[in-house]
Amino acid sequence: MASIVPESRDRNPAIYHFADRAVIIAVIALGIASAILLMVLLESPLFAAGFATFFACGLGIAFIASRRRALPATAKTGPDRALLRVAIDGASEPVAVTDRDGTLVVANSAFEKDFRQIPTPPAMPFSDEGIDRLTNAGRTAWRDGRGNAAALKTPQGHYDALVERGGEQGDFLIWRFLPTQGVDMVGEARRLLEGQSGSALGMAGVMGVLVDGKGRMIAANPVFRHRALGSQQEKLRGQQLTELLDADEDDALRLTREGESGGPLRIIQVPLTAGAETGGPIVFFFLDEIAGAGRATNSSDIHALLGLLPLGLALAERDGRFLYMNDAFRRAAGLDDGAQPVYPGDLVVDEDKTAVANAVRRFSNSASISADIALRLRHQPDETVAMTVAGAPGLGEAAVLLSLKDNSEDEKLKRQVAQATKMQAVGQLAGGVAHDFNNILTAIIGHCDLMLLRHTPGDSDYDDIQQVKSNSNRAAGLTRQLLAFSRQQTLRPQILQLPDVVSEVSNLMKRLLGETVSLEIRHGRNLGAVRADPGQLEQVIVNLAVNARDAIQSRTDSDGRGTLTLETFSVSPAEVDALGHDIMPSSDYTAFRLTDTGIGIPPDTLGKIFEPFYTTKEVGKGTGLGLSTVYGIVKQSGGYIFADSEVGQGTAFTIYLPVHRGETDSQPGATASTAPAEAPPPTAEPEAAPPTQESWGSGTILVVEDEDMVRAVAERALSRQGYTVVTAEDGEIALEIIAERRDFDMILSDVVMPGMDGPAMAKEVRKDLPDIPILFMSGYAEEQLRKSIDIEQVHFLPKPFSVQQLGDAVAGILQDRNGGS
């Protein structure tokens, strides 16, 4: 066979280099001899030396050029597909490799088995939403080197996708599809039937097939494929199971392909989920009625078969006594402590014992397939589970097959989803209440300012008006807390380190805690920077510290003495996965935890502590907004908060903030603000100074506000400061006014109004008056408004505001428009 390696120095580089050296020595020797000969013939040493120098330079140049000559071009070759296939074929999960052009380079056997048509990621047999998430994971991997997409659903099961960028030049993507553990019962049953467990069932004489809720086959073990289809390669998926079965005159069930020679079969049905009668996936097991070679003939074989399955299965005698329970059944029934119940009724509460006993008795004498019973287990009396009871004649001494699914994780997830949904609904309600209340407070504070303009300190009414305004500002603080809970407050995020925030607030915490409560602070290492509002984070720490102080002082056995521990630490993606919080994605976090030695929180109260206006304190000692404010700030900052408590021992609040991955992330402790360059509008101060009439302006302003009282305050305040004011009740009326006259210098408008809202009106105005400044006033957060309002050069004034703040905002905008004059 001809070699593809050329006959060159590559065959024997040592011989080639030796030949090179011999030629060079010979050339040098000839050059020296030539110089000596010229010197003798011409009797001129100078000429001979010049010749030798010229010869040496030429030889050196030739040598350098030979060293720098271009290497022979080699053909660009792609990756060794066979080598890649061997490298990834050992993985148990499906793995595929694609190149930069999106072409499938290679896939392992598990990928070909799970995805029969061998699709090219991300065009996988998932839902449209799943494909979108997988596509985004691929884009993230190209950009960041790694991406993931969780809970991708297929008819065969659920997968978590992990996408990584690889190769010497980073030109390839490695797609790994990890079967979801503990949830994908269909996928697990399919893998067991098609794998070694399915072969073991066949050796015991048991045929197994998995069907969906419509009777279409999904998977089967090898012995069923061979007997029912005649070949392992024959297509099974999608066919109706009933097409492969026949019933004779005696209602005996046989395989259609085997006919009368095949003998009758006994069928056992195991639903994978509760409520199989309504269309859930089912595993059917077929056993030969006539004993023969390879048939399970004793109880130990049957028990071994049931132990292979991930389903909670148990066998009971005709009188209801347990014969066998596999490990999954024991876990679902709460028997991890080694208890040995005698009857199925021993597992349930007293009220459900009769129903279980009647079901076992009924199905032990019946050929019915199965039925579900809703009951409550003794170890979980507050939760309802489903037990499937099926007749099992012919399985040795057993007469009834029981199936029990562990729904604890599902119930936990349902509770978390319900809690998140409730908190979202309450948050929306709180945000709406705060917005409407801000309108009322704007009118109250504005009218107080207008009345203070007619009174001076010492008047009989001055102090009363000042008191009304002071209480209104306190109410404005409560609305800000409501907006914090509903995640609609204005934040000024910065890139910061948590230890810096703790250091800033530690002195205040010591004063708040008093002398009876000691404060311990511990900081971890390698803490990543986070992006958050430092002032809001300080409010979170202070609120939690105050609650901890009250909990410690409520203990009667410690004389109000205790310890509050504040610690910061980093959390890796692996540690996040180990925590088991389904709502918290796997990523890098920087966390801080406040742990107290107080009285603790009862379990029935723990799920309500973040709800607004819920408090366990005495009447008059708490508004119920402290923890709801904390919750809103953390969620609006992109973080997560969890509470763990034990009555009599104390409570720990842990807050996880995602590590910031921006450009400044490499500079620990950076505090450069990422807030917009525009200065934030002034907010209401609890002790605002009395309004004055020192700042006067000129110009025409259009005020658009649907609330009569707010519109009246704005009109009177601006008129007193020298402006010409025109008012409109909504956006449509404002457009009609602008169509008649265009001499306005500025528009002051509310955002949310019936009919045409402020942003829609502003876009129409900008068509005719492109340079007119617009000042939006709203009780919602500025950040939320900026995201939803796609209009350039607009300003914001949060409600409630005072007359002075309104005047300052308008004057500043008009001054900028007029060039600072």
PADRENMAR-144779 format. One record per residue (C-alpha): x, y negated, z; residue number from 1. Coordinates in steps of 0.25 Angstrom, whole numbers. Example, Ala and Ser with C-alpha at 12.3 -4.5 7.8 and 13.67 -1.06 7.14 Angstrom:
% PADRENMAR-144779
c1; c2; c3; n
49; 18; 31; 1 $
55; 4; 29; 2 $
END
This chain:
% PADRENMAR-144779
c1; c2; c3; n
0; 0; 0; 1 $
6; -14; -4; 2 $
9; -23; 8; 3 $
3; -36; 9; 4 $
15; -42; 15; 5 $
25; -48; 5; 6 $
39; -44; 3; 7 $
46; -56; 10; 8 $
53; -60; 22; 9 $
41; -56; 30; 10 $
45; -41; 27; 11 $
59; -43; 34; 12 $
62; -57; 39; 13 $
75; -53; 45; 14 $
81; -48; 32; 15 $
76; -61; 25; 16 $
82; -70; 35; 17 $
95; -63; 34; 18 $
95; -65; 19; 19 $
92; -80; 21; 20 $
104; -82; 30; 21 $
113; -74; 20; 22 $
110; -83; 8; 23 $
111; -96; 17; 24 $
125; -92; 21; 25 $
129; -88; 7; 26 $
125; -102; 2; 27 $
132; -109; 13; 28 $
145; -101; 10; 29 $
144; -105; -5; 30 $
142; -120; -1; 31 $
155; -120; 8; 32 $
163; -112; -3; 33 $
158; -123; -13; 34 $
163; -134; -5; 35 $
177; -128; -3; 36 $
178; -125; -17; 37 $
175; -140; -21; 38 $
185; -145; -11; 39 $
196; -136; -17; 40 $
193; -140; -32; 41 $
190; -154; -30; 42 $
200; -157; -18; 43 $
189; -166; -12; 44 $
185; -162; 2; 45 $
175; -174; 2; 46 $
168; -168; -10; 47 $
167; -154; -4; 48 $
162; -159; 9; 49 $
151; -167; 2; 50 $
147; -155; -6; 51 $
146; -146; 7; 52 $
138; -157; 13; 53 $
128; -157; 1; 54 $
127; -142; 1; 55 $
124; -141; 16; 56 $
113; -152; 15; 57 $
107; -145; 3; 58 $
107; -131; 10; 59 $
101; -137; 22; 60 $
90; -144; 14; 61 $
87; -131; 7; 62 $
87; -123; 20; 63 $
77; -133; 27; 64 $
68; -133; 15; 65 $
68; -118; 15; 66 $
64; -118; 30; 67 $
52; -128; 27; 68 $
46; -121; 15; 69 $
31; -118; 15; 70 $
27; -104; 20; 71 $
19; -96; 11; 72 $
4; -99; 12; 73 $
-4; -88; 18; 74 $
-18; -86; 15; 75 $
-28; -91; 26; 76 $
-35; -79; 32; 77 $
-47; -78; 40; 78 $
-48; -71; 54; 79 $
-46; -56; 54; 80 $
-60; -51; 55; 81 $
-57; -37; 58; 82 $
-48; -41; 70; 83 $
-59; -51; 75; 84 $
-69; -40; 74; 85 $
-60; -31; 83; 86 $
-58; -42; 92; 87 $
-73; -45; 95; 88 $
-79; -32; 93; 89 $
-75; -28; 107; 90 $
-85; -38; 113; 91 $
-98; -33; 118; 92 $
-105; -46; 114; 93 $
-108; -51; 100; 94 $
-96; -59; 95; 95 $
-95; -66; 81; 96 $
-84; -75; 75; 97 $
-87; -86; 65; 98 $
-78; -96; 58; 99 $
-79; -111; 56; 100 $
-87; -109; 43; 101 $
-98; -101; 52; 102 $
-94; -88; 45; 103 $
-95; -75; 53; 104 $
-81; -70; 54; 105 $
-83; -57; 63; 106 $
-93; -52; 73; 107 $
-92; -40; 82; 108 $
-100; -27; 83; 109 $
-109; -33; 95; 110 $
-113; -45; 86; 111 $
-116; -36; 74; 112 $
-125; -27; 83; 113 $
-132; -38; 90; 114 $
-134; -47; 78; 115 $
-137; -37; 67; 116 $
-136; -46; 55; 117 $
-123; -52; 60; 118 $
-127; -66; 59; 119 $
-117; -78; 59; 120 $
-117; -86; 72; 121 $
-124; -95; 75; 122 $
-135; -90; 65; 123 $
-139; -79; 75; 124 $
-152; -72; 77; 125 $
-156; -82; 88; 126 $
-167; -92; 89; 127 $
-166; -105; 82; 128 $
-163; -112; 95; 129 $
-152; -101; 98; 130 $
-145; -103; 85; 131 $
-145; -118; 88; 132 $
-138; -115; 101; 133 $
-129; -106; 95; 134 $
-125; -115; 84; 135 $
-122; -126; 95; 136 $
-114; -116; 102; 137 $
-105; -114; 90; 138 $
-104; -129; 88; 139 $
-99; -131; 102; 140 $
-89; -120; 100; 141 $
-83; -127; 88; 142 $
-82; -139; 96; 143 $
-79; -135; 110; 144 $
-74; -121; 108; 145 $
-85; -114; 115; 146 $
-100; -114; 114; 147 $
-112; -106; 120; 148 $
-127; -103; 118; 149 $
-134; -96; 128; 150 $
-147; -87; 128; 151 $
-148; -85; 113; 152 $
-160; -76; 110; 153 $
-161; -64; 100; 154 $
-171; -53; 98; 155 $
-161; -44; 104; 156 $
-157; -52; 116; 157 $
-150; -65; 121; 158 $
-136; -70; 119; 159 $
-127; -81; 125; 160 $
-118; -86; 114; 161 $
-103; -90; 116; 162 $
-96; -97; 105; 163 $
-81; -99; 105; 164 $
-72; -106; 95; 165 $
-59; -97; 92; 166 $
-48; -94; 82; 167 $
-34; -101; 80; 168 $
-40; -113; 73; 169 $
-54; -112; 81; 170 $
-61; -109; 68; 171 $
-70; -97; 73; 172 $
-82; -96; 83; 173 $
-83; -84; 91; 174 $
-98; -81; 94; 175 $
-101; -72; 106; 176 $
-115; -68; 110; 177 $
-116; -63; 124; 178 $
-129; -56; 128; 179 $
-136; -63; 139; 180 $
-135; -55; 152; 181 $
-147; -52; 161; 182 $
-158; -58; 152; 183 $
-157; -51; 138; 184 $
-164; -38; 141; 185 $
-167; -35; 127; 186 $
-153; -37; 122; 187 $
-148; -28; 134; 188 $
-158; -17; 131; 189 $
-154; -18; 116; 190 $
-139; -17; 119; 191 $
-141; -5; 129; 192 $
-149; 3; 118; 193 $
-140; 0; 107; 194 $
-127; 2; 116; 195 $
-121; 14; 124; 196 $
-133; 14; 133; 197 $
-142; 17; 122; 198 $
-134; 28; 117; 199 $
-134; 34; 132; 200 $
-149; 33; 131; 201 $
-149; 41; 118; 202 $
-140; 52; 124; 203 $
-150; 53; 135; 204 $
-161; 55; 125; 205 $
-168; 42; 126; 206 $
-171; 33; 115; 207 $
-172; 18; 117; 208 $
-177; 6; 109; 209 $
-179; -8; 112; 210 $
-191; -16; 106; 211 $
-196; -30; 106; 212 $
-210; -34; 110; 213 $
-216; -31; 96; 214 $
-210; -17; 96; 215 $
-199; -20; 87; 216 $
-186; -12; 90; 217 $
-174; -20; 94; 218 $
-164; -9; 98; 219 $
-163; 6; 101; 220 $
-153; 16; 105; 221 $
-146; 25; 95; 222 $
-154; 37; 98; 223 $
-167; 30; 95; 224 $
-161; 24; 82; 225 $
-157; 38; 78; 226 $
-170; 45; 81; 227 $
-180; 34; 77; 228 $
-172; 28; 65; 229 $
-163; 39; 61; 230 $
-151; 30; 60; 231 $
-143; 21; 69; 232 $
-142; 11; 57; 233 $
-157; 11; 54; 234 $
-163; -3; 57; 235 $
-171; -3; 70; 236 $
-172; -17; 75; 237 $
-186; -23; 71; 238 $
-193; -10; 69; 239 $
-206; -7; 76; 240 $
-203; 4; 87; 241 $
-217; 10; 84; 242 $
-213; 13; 69; 243 $
-203; 23; 75; 244 $
-213; 31; 84; 245 $
-225; 40; 81; 246 $
-235; 46; 90; 247 $
-241; 60; 87; 248 $
-255; 65; 91; 249 $
-251; 67; 105; 250 $
-246; 53; 106; 251 $
-232; 58; 107; 252 $
-222; 48; 103; 253 $
-211; 52; 92; 254 $
-201; 45; 84; 255 $
-207; 43; 69; 256 $
-194; 48; 63; 257 $
-193; 61; 71; 258 $
-208; 64; 69; 259 $
-213; 77; 76; 260 $
-200; 83; 77; 261 $
-195; 72; 86; 262 $
-204; 75; 98; 263 $
-211; 65; 107; 264 $
-205; 54; 114; 265 $
-207; 47; 128; 266 $
-206; 32; 128; 267 $
-202; 23; 139; 268 $
-204; 8; 138; 269 $
-196; -2; 146; 270 $
-200; -17; 144; 271 $
-188; -26; 145; 272 $
-196; -38; 150; 273 $
-208; -40; 159; 274 $
-221; -40; 151; 275 $
-216; -31; 140; 276 $
-231; -28; 137; 277 $
-232; -42; 131; 278 $
-220; -40; 121; 279 $
-207; -39; 128; 280 $
-195; -30; 123; 281 $
-196; -15; 127; 282 $
-186; -3; 128; 283 $
-192; 10; 124; 284 $
-186; 23; 128; 285 $
-190; 36; 121; 286 $
-187; 50; 127; 287 $
-190; 63; 120; 288 $
-201; 71; 127; 289 $
-195; 84; 124; 290 $
-182; 87; 132; 291 $
-170; 89; 123; 292 $
-155; 86; 121; 293 $
-151; 73; 127; 294 $
-164; 70; 134; 295 $
-163; 64; 148; 296 $
-169; 75; 157; 297 $
-166; 71; 171; 298 $
-169; 58; 180; 299 $
-154; 55; 181; 300 $
-153; 53; 165; 301 $
-166; 44; 166; 302 $
-160; 36; 177; 303 $
-147; 34; 170; 304 $
-154; 29; 157; 305 $
-163; 19; 165; 306 $
-150; 14; 172; 307 $
-144; 10; 159; 308 $
-155; 0; 156; 309 $
-154; -15; 161; 310 $
-169; -14; 164; 311 $
-175; -12; 178; 312 $
-180; 2; 177; 313 $
-185; 12; 188; 314 $
-192; 25; 188; 315 $
-203; 30; 197; 316 $
-211; 43; 200; 317 $
-226; 45; 198; 318 $
-228; 41; 213; 319 $
-220; 28; 211; 320 $
-207; 32; 218; 321 $
-194; 27; 211; 322 $
-185; 37; 204; 323 $
-175; 27; 199; 324 $
-172; 12; 198; 325 $
-160; 7; 189; 326 $
-152; -5; 194; 327 $
-159; -15; 186; 328 $
-172; -11; 192; 329 $
-166; -12; 206; 330 $
-161; -26; 204; 331 $
-174; -31; 198; 332 $
-181; -25; 210; 333 $
-172; -31; 220; 334 $
-166; -18; 225; 335 $
-151; -22; 225; 336 $
-150; -19; 240; 337 $
-151; -4; 237; 338 $
-166; -2; 241; 339 $
-173; 10; 236; 340 $
-188; 8; 235; 341 $
-197; 20; 234; 342 $
-208; 14; 225; 343 $
-210; 3; 215; 344 $
-219; -4; 225; 345 $
-207; -6; 235; 346 $
-201; -16; 226; 347 $
-213; -26; 225; 348 $
-221; -34; 235; 349 $
-233; -28; 243; 350 $
-243; -34; 234; 351 $
-238; -27; 221; 352 $
-235; -13; 227; 353 $
-249; -8; 222; 354 $
-248; -13; 208; 355 $
-234; -6; 206; 356 $
-239; 7; 212; 357 $
-251; 7; 203; 358 $
-243; 4; 191; 359 $
-233; 15; 194; 360 $
-245; 25; 196; 361 $
-252; 21; 183; 362 $
-240; 22; 174; 363 $
-234; 35; 180; 364 $
-247; 42; 174; 365 $
-247; 34; 161; 366 $
-240; 34; 148; 367 $
-242; 19; 147; 368 $
-229; 11; 143; 369 $
-228; 1; 153; 370 $
-234; -11; 161; 371 $
-229; -23; 169; 372 $
-232; -26; 183; 373 $
-230; -40; 189; 374 $
-225; -39; 203; 375 $
-217; -45; 214; 376 $
-204; -38; 219; 377 $
-202; -37; 234; 378 $
-188; -45; 233; 379 $
-195; -56; 225; 380 $
-209; -57; 230; 381 $
-211; -71; 223; 382 $
-207; -67; 209; 383 $
-216; -58; 200; 384 $
-208; -47; 191; 385 $
-213; -37; 181; 386 $
-212; -22; 183; 387 $
-214; -13; 171; 388 $
-220; 1; 174; 389 $
-220; 11; 163; 390 $
-224; 26; 163; 391 $
-212; 35; 161; 392 $
-217; 50; 160; 393 $
-206; 60; 157; 394 $
-194; 52; 164; 395 $
-192; 63; 174; 396 $
-199; 61; 187; 397 $
-202; 46; 183; 398 $
-215; 42; 180; 399 $
-214; 27; 179; 400 $
-203; 17; 174; 401 $
-202; 4; 181; 402 $
-196; -8; 175; 403 $
-192; -21; 183; 404 $
-185; -33; 177; 405 $
-176; -42; 186; 406 $
-183; -56; 183; 407 $
-175; -64; 193; 408 $
-166; -71; 183; 409 $
-178; -74; 174; 410 $
-186; -79; 186; 411 $
-174; -88; 190; 412 $
-173; -93; 177; 413 $
-188; -96; 176; 414 $
-187; -104; 189; 415 $
-175; -112; 184; 416 $
-182; -115; 171; 417 $
-195; -119; 179; 418 $
-187; -128; 189; 419 $
-180; -135; 177; 420 $
-193; -137; 170; 421 $
-199; -142; 183; 422 $
-188; -152; 185; 423 $
-188; -157; 171; 424 $
-203; -160; 172; 425 $
-202; -166; 185; 426 $
-190; -174; 180; 427 $
-198; -179; 168; 428 $
-209; -183; 178; 429 $
-199; -190; 187; 430 $
-193; -198; 175; 431 $
-207; -203; 170; 432 $
-211; -207; 184; 433 $
-198; -215; 186; 434 $
-200; -222; 172; 435 $
-214; -226; 176; 436 $
-210; -230; 190; 437 $
-198; -238; 184; 438 $
-208; -247; 176; 439 $
-216; -250; 189; 440 $
-203; -253; 197; 441 $
-199; -262; 185; 442 $
-212; -270; 187; 443 $
-211; -271; 202; 444 $
-196; -275; 202; 445 $
-198; -285; 191; 446 $
-210; -292; 198; 447 $
-202; -292; 211; 448 $
-191; -299; 204; 449 $
-201; -309; 198; 450 $
-207; -312; 211; 451 $
-193; -314; 218; 452 $
-190; -325; 207; 453 $
-201; -333; 214; 454 $
-197; -330; 228; 455 $
-184; -333; 236; 456 $
-178; -326; 248; 457 $
-185; -331; 260; 458 $
-199; -331; 253; 459 $
-210; -323; 260; 460 $
-211; -314; 248; 461 $
-197; -312; 244; 462 $
-193; -301; 254; 463 $
-206; -293; 250; 464 $
-203; -294; 235; 465 $
-189; -290; 238; 466 $
-193; -278; 246; 467 $
-203; -274; 234; 468 $
-191; -275; 225; 469 $
-182; -267; 234; 470 $
-192; -255; 235; 471 $
-194; -256; 220; 472 $
-179; -254; 218; 473 $
-179; -242; 228; 474 $
-191; -236; 219; 475 $
-182; -238; 207; 476 $
-171; -230; 214; 477 $
-181; -218; 215; 478 $
-185; -219; 201; 479 $
-170; -218; 197; 480 $
-170; -205; 205; 481 $
-182; -200; 198; 482 $
-174; -203; 185; 483 $
-162; -196; 190; 484 $
-171; -184; 193; 485 $
-177; -184; 179; 486 $
-163; -187; 173; 487 $
-167; -200; 167; 488 $
-158; -209; 174; 489 $
-147; -217; 168; 490 $
-133; -211; 170; 491 $
-120; -217; 168; 492 $
-111; -204; 166; 493 $
-96; -204; 167; 494 $
-85; -194; 166; 495 $
-81; -191; 181; 496 $
-76; -181; 191; 497 $
-85; -176; 202; 498 $
-74; -178; 213; 499 $
-74; -193; 209; 500 $
-89; -194; 211; 501 $
-88; -187; 224; 502 $
-77; -196; 229; 503 $
-85; -208; 226; 504 $
-97; -203; 234; 505 $
-90; -196; 245; 506 $
-90; -208; 254; 507 $
-105; -211; 252; 508 $
-108; -196; 255; 509 $
-100; -197; 268; 510 $
-108; -209; 273; 511 $
-121; -202; 269; 512 $
-118; -189; 276; 513 $
-115; -195; 289; 514 $
-106; -190; 300; 515 $
-113; -177; 302; 516 $
-111; -171; 288; 517 $
-97; -169; 283; 518 $
-94; -170; 268; 519 $
-84; -160; 262; 520 $
-79; -163; 247; 521 $
-72; -152; 239; 522 $
-67; -154; 224; 523 $
-64; -143; 215; 524 $
-53; -143; 204; 525 $
-54; -145; 189; 526 $
-67; -152; 189; 527 $
-72; -157; 176; 528 $
-77; -171; 173; 529 $
-92; -173; 172; 530 $
-100; -184; 166; 531 $
-110; -190; 175; 532 $
-115; -203; 182; 533 $
-106; -204; 194; 534 $
-116; -213; 201; 535 $
-127; -202; 199; 536 $
-117; -191; 204; 537 $
-115; -199; 216; 538 $
-130; -200; 218; 539 $
-131; -184; 217; 540 $
-120; -182; 227; 541 $
-126; -192; 237; 542 $
-140; -186; 236; 543 $
-135; -172; 238; 544 $
-127; -177; 250; 545 $
-139; -184; 256; 546 $
-147; -171; 255; 547 $
-136; -163; 261; 548 $
-135; -173; 273; 549 $
-150; -172; 275; 550 $
-149; -156; 274; 551 $
-138; -156; 284; 552 $
-144; -165; 294; 553 $
-157; -157; 293; 554 $
-150; -145; 300; 555 $
-154; -144; 315; 556 $
-143; -134; 318; 557 $
-131; -143; 314; 558 $
-134; -157; 320; 559 $
-134; -163; 306; 560 $
-120; -159; 303; 561 $
-115; -152; 291; 562 $
-106; -152; 279; 563 $
-109; -157; 264; 564 $
-99; -151; 254; 565 $
-97; -157; 241; 566 $
-88; -149; 231; 567 $
-85; -151; 216; 568 $
-80; -139; 207; 569 $
-79; -135; 193; 570 $
-88; -124; 187; 571 $
-84; -116; 175; 572 $
-94; -110; 164; 573 $
-91; -96; 170; 574 $
-95; -101; 184; 575 $
-108; -107; 178; 576 $
-112; -94; 173; 577 $
-109; -87; 186; 578 $
-119; -97; 193; 579 $
-130; -92; 185; 580 $
-137; -105; 183; 581 $
-145; -103; 170; 582 $
-148; -118; 168; 583 $
-133; -122; 169; 584 $
-125; -119; 156; 585 $
-111; -113; 157; 586 $
-101; -124; 156; 587 $
-90; -132; 165; 588 $
-96; -140; 176; 589 $
-91; -148; 187; 590 $
-99; -146; 200; 591 $
-101; -152; 214; 592 $
-108; -145; 225; 593 $
-114; -152; 238; 594 $
-116; -141; 249; 595 $
-122; -145; 263; 596 $
-124; -137; 276; 597 $
-139; -142; 277; 598 $
-152; -135; 280; 599 $
-153; -129; 265; 600 $
-164; -129; 256; 601 $
-175; -118; 256; 602 $
-176; -109; 243; 603 $
-190; -114; 240; 604 $
-186; -128; 240; 605 $
-173; -127; 233; 606 $
-180; -127; 219; 607 $
-187; -140; 222; 608 $
-176; -149; 227; 609 $
-173; -156; 214; 610 $
-187; -160; 212; 611 $
-191; -175; 214; 612 $
-198; -179; 227; 613 $
-195; -165; 233; 614 $
-189; -166; 246; 615 $
-188; -158; 259; 616 $
-185; -170; 268; 617 $
-195; -177; 277; 618 $
-204; -187; 272; 619 $
-197; -200; 270; 620 $
-183; -194; 270; 621 $
-182; -191; 255; 622 $
-188; -194; 242; 623 $
-185; -181; 235; 624 $
-177; -187; 224; 625 $
-163; -185; 229; 626 $
-161; -171; 223; 627 $
-170; -174; 211; 628 $
-161; -186; 208; 629 $
-148; -177; 209; 630 $
-155; -167; 200; 631 $
-158; -177; 189; 632 $
-144; -183; 190; 633 $
-137; -170; 189; 634 $
-146; -165; 177; 635 $
-144; -179; 170; 636 $
-129; -177; 171; 637 $
-130; -164; 164; 638 $
-127; -156; 177; 639 $
-134; -145; 186; 640 $
-137; -145; 200; 641 $
-140; -132; 209; 642 $
-144; -131; 224; 643 $
-141; -119; 233; 644 $
-146; -119; 247; 645 $
-147; -110; 259; 646 $
-156; -114; 270; 647 $
-148; -116; 283; 648 $
-135; -116; 275; 649 $
-135; -128; 266; 650 $
-137; -133; 251; 651 $
-127; -134; 240; 652 $
-130; -143; 227; 653 $
-121; -140; 215; 654 $
-121; -149; 203; 655 $
-114; -145; 190; 656 $
-110; -156; 180; 657 $
-104; -152; 167; 658 $
-90; -155; 164; 659 $
-88; -166; 154; 660 $
-81; -162; 141; 661 $
-79; -176; 136; 662 $
-66; -183; 132; 663 $
-64; -188; 146; 664 $
-65; -174; 152; 665 $
-50; -173; 151; 666 $
-48; -185; 161; 667 $
-53; -180; 175; 668 $
-59; -190; 183; 669 $
-63; -199; 171; 670 $
-74; -209; 174; 671 $
-75; -216; 161; 672 $
-90; -219; 160; 673 $
-97; -213; 147; 674 $
-109; -222; 149; 675 $
-113; -231; 138; 676 $
-105; -244; 137; 677 $
-118; -252; 139; 678 $
-119; -256; 153; 679 $
-131; -250; 160; 680 $
-142; -259; 163; 681 $
-144; -264; 177; 682 $
-152; -255; 187; 683 $
-161; -259; 198; 684 $
-154; -263; 211; 685 $
-161; -260; 224; 686 $
-157; -274; 229; 687 $
-157; -282; 217; 688 $
-155; -297; 218; 689 $
-167; -306; 216; 690 $
-169; -310; 202; 691 $
-165; -324; 198; 692 $
-168; -333; 186; 693 $
-153; -336; 183; 694 $
-152; -329; 170; 695 $
-161; -335; 159; 696 $
-161; -330; 145; 697 $
-168; -333; 131; 698 $
-174; -325; 120; 699 $
-186; -317; 117; 700 $
-188; -303; 122; 701 $
-198; -293; 118; 702 $
-203; -284; 130; 703 $
-209; -271; 127; 704 $
-215; -263; 139; 705 $
-227; -255; 141; 706 $
-228; -257; 156; 707 $
-235; -270; 159; 708 $
-228; -273; 172; 709 $
-214; -270; 167; 710 $
-217; -279; 154; 711 $
-222; -290; 163; 712 $
-210; -290; 172; 713 $
-200; -290; 160; 714 $
-208; -302; 153; 715 $
-208; -310; 166; 716 $
-194; -307; 169; 717 $
-188; -311; 156; 718 $
-197; -323; 154; 719 $
-192; -329; 167; 720 $
-178; -327; 162; 721 $
-181; -336; 150; 722 $
-184; -325; 139; 723 $
-196; -325; 130; 724 $
-203; -312; 132; 725 $
-213; -305; 123; 726 $
-219; -292; 128; 727 $
-225; -280; 121; 728 $
-232; -268; 127; 729 $
-226; -257; 118; 730 $
-218; -255; 106; 731 $
-229; -257; 95; 732 $
-232; -271; 101; 733 $
-217; -274; 102; 734 $
-216; -271; 87; 735 $
-228; -280; 83; 736 $
-222; -291; 91; 737 $
-208; -290; 84; 738 $
-215; -289; 71; 739 $
-221; -303; 73; 740 $
-208; -309; 80; 741 $
-194; -306; 79; 742 $
-187; -316; 88; 743 $
-185; -306; 100; 744 $
-171; -306; 106; 745 $
-173; -293; 114; 746 $
-183; -282; 116; 747 $
-185; -276; 130; 748 $
-193; -263; 129; 749 $
-197; -251; 137; 750 $
-193; -238; 132; 751 $
-205; -229; 134; 752 $
-219; -235; 130; 753 $
-232; -230; 125; 754 $
-233; -230; 110; 755 $
-220; -235; 104; 756 $
-208; -234; 114; 757 $
-197; -243; 115; 758 $
-186; -236; 107; 759 $
-196; -234; 95; 760 $
-200; -249; 96; 761 $
-185; -253; 96; 762 $
-182; -245; 84; 763 $
-193; -252; 76; 764 $
-188; -266; 82; 765 $
-174; -263; 77; 766 $
-178; -262; 63; 767 $
-182; -277; 63; 768 $
-173; -282; 74; 769 $
-161; -273; 74; 770 $
-153; -282; 83; 771 $
-163; -285; 94; 772 $
-158; -279; 108; 773 $
-168; -270; 115; 774 $
-168; -267; 130; 775 $
-175; -255; 134; 776 $
-181; -254; 148; 777 $
-185; -240; 154; 778 $
-186; -232; 166; 779 $
-179; -220; 159; 780 $
-164; -218; 159; 781 $
-156; -226; 150; 782 $
-148; -213; 145; 783 $
-161; -206; 142; 784 $
-166; -218; 134; 785 $
-153; -220; 126; 786 $
-153; -205; 122; 787 $
-168; -207; 117; 788 $
-166; -221; 111; 789 $
-158; -221; 98; 790 $
-157; -237; 97; 791 $
-145; -245; 97; 792 $
-142; -257; 106; 793 $
-153; -255; 116; 794 $
-152; -258; 131; 795 $
-158; -252; 143; 796 $
-164; -257; 156; 797 $
-169; -247; 166; 798 $
-181; -249; 174; 799 $
-184; -254; 184; 800 $
-176; -267; 182; 801 $
-177; -280; 189; 802 $
-180; -294; 183; 803 $
-165; -297; 184; 804 $
-160; -284; 177; 805 $
-170; -286; 166; 806 $
-165; -301; 164; 807 $
-150; -297; 164; 808 $
-152; -285; 154; 809 $
-160; -294; 144; 810 $
-150; -306; 146; 811 $
-138; -296; 144; 812 $
-144; -290; 131; 813 $
-147; -304; 125; 814 $
-134; -309; 129; 815 $
-127; -298; 121; 816 $
-136; -300; 109; 817 $
-132; -315; 109; 818 $
-117; -312; 109; 819 $
-115; -314; 124; 820 $
-119; -329; 124; 821 $
END
